[in-house]
Amino acid sequence: MVRLNHFIPQGVEDTHCNEYEIKENTITKIKNIFKSFGYRQILTPTFEYYDLFSAVEGTIHKDEMFKFIDSSGKILVLRPDVTTPIARMVATNYKESFGYLKFSYATNIFRINDEQNGKKREFTQTGIEYLGNEKPDSDAEVVALAIKSLISLGINDFQIDLGQAGYFRGLMEASGIQRNQQEQIRRLIEEKNFAELKAKLDPLNIDEFFKNAILEIPYLYGEPERIIKEAQKFICNEEMERSLENLKCVYHILKEYNYEKYISVDLGMIHHIDYYTGVIFKGYVNHYGKAVISGGRYDNLTKQYGCFMPATGFGLNIDSLLEVLNMYKINKEFVCSTDYLILYEEANRKKGLKLALQLRDKGFIVETDLYEQNIKPHIQNANDRNIKEIVQISGERLKRIDIRSNKVFTNTFAQFLKQADTVEIFASIH
Amino acid sequence: MDYLNIALGKGRLADRTFALLEQIGINFEDDHTKSRKLIFLNKEEKIRIIFVKASDVAIYVEQGAADMGVVGKDTLLEAQASVYEIMDLGFGKCKFAVAAPKNFTIKSDRKLKVATKYPNVSKKFFRKKGNPIEIIKLNGSVELAPIIGLSDVIVDIVETGTTLKENGLEVIEDICSVSARLIVNKASFKTKTNKVHQIIRGLKECIE
């Protein structure tokens, strides 16, 4: 048998210190934006009952969930998405709430990818859910937050694609096409598979008007005002009219946020049509092959838990975003460092520890160690760990070795601390 | 960074695609039929052709390593990639079919053994029909399987039927027709709109 003790499974990985620091800074920036808009951070359990996800119409395929069985025989799943648990939480704990609920999260998600295609099985997602508000203003706010998050990270070369689930649903309803056919048509539109869509529609016994409209939907993408205008001509019931009016309104509000340059419309974007109920959107960064943001309105989800609450939100894939930041070289190469390594002999250990404490209080990163006759291994260690300066205590004086310049100088404690006060201003970011 | 990457699988589909691109004025310095290069550049138009294994075209495009690709519907169905399937290019026509030795009859008292290079396509087809099957995944010479007794039937692409006939097999059921498709990465379709559309428009005019 091959022992796997050195290996980690496909789709997961270690995060090393430099990378972790960058990841955490990225998440913190985004979390602060969410917070500044009044979104309050929550956390749902890492695993929940399978029933929670299997009983409702969601966005995750059942085969994509990591399942295991607890001692009582119940099937559990590792958190495959965050929106469903939040809907569950809202329906059980906030039923009587009269106010809006605005939640944010930053957590790991687990999905099974059987294909060996480089997709991660564990990834970090951050996002928001805005419940209780039906107004287009809340849709626009959620999109605006997605845009602001990307901008805050220094990404400007991106595009947010807006769609409206109701437009297609209304058209399907009016056309009288059967449910199982609808799904195939939906898939072909979603794939922009013009050729097969036509072949699929030709034999259907429906009005030519609907055939034309359905064939046109995959072309309804691009500049928002033009597309919204073009889409008018296929309106044939109230749902379509309401949906388009709503989309127009959300776009108008986003213009008032001054974000119109990031917005395009795609009415052929109709994924998870049973789940999304209104405006849906995806965020693409130039030169990056996958959507980094995905969201939309899902008014029916909480209803499935017995408590109706309109809701919208989005999720942002942090791991993808880090790839983007790397690609655009936006993130400065970050290398973890230490400001001082204090070396003491047994006799002056107490002095050394006290000095370290004083420096840490000033905001420096300080390590301490027992001096071992020879400075060489300490210098090697300092080089390896990216320690900027070694401070060696010898009696009442300090011998300081600047590792980068290799300069050595001697100070009294008082001199050193005074100097440290002035460098404090330039001290590394922490 | 601003290059548009087109992934092609070496072979007939690539030859036809090069010819089409030439028709719309996109030429490449090196002759791909003579060169062993895997990358071909058109520096003016900033278009880069990359040669990959035909069955890998879909994954290159799905992951965004290539912006566009030309791939047979057969490999596309098997790969189940999430891409825009923009255009049926009309060439490379053939069909997916189930074939068996002459006079073969399906027995209902046991699972049907299916040898194929396309397990996903086979599973999907027989599941839809409601027949339980056992897949034997092969990588080539699939026609041998029923003759040697490795499987009952095969699922494969059939062009003229000659290979089948020469090996004593015949088509017992058609699954679907297959032809070359132009696929586009979903993000590139949105973010590299101008260039992507220029090519789509060009190819469309060529074909119609």
Interface residues (C-beta under 8 A of the other chain):
Chain A: N117 G118 F158 Q159 D161 E191 K192 N193 F194 A195 E196 Y221 G222 S264 D266 Y284 V285 N286 H287 Y288 G289 K290 A291
Chain B: M1 I59 E62 Q63 G64 A65 D67 V83 Y84 E85 I86 M87 D88 V184 N185 K186 A187 S188 F189 K190 T191 K192 T193
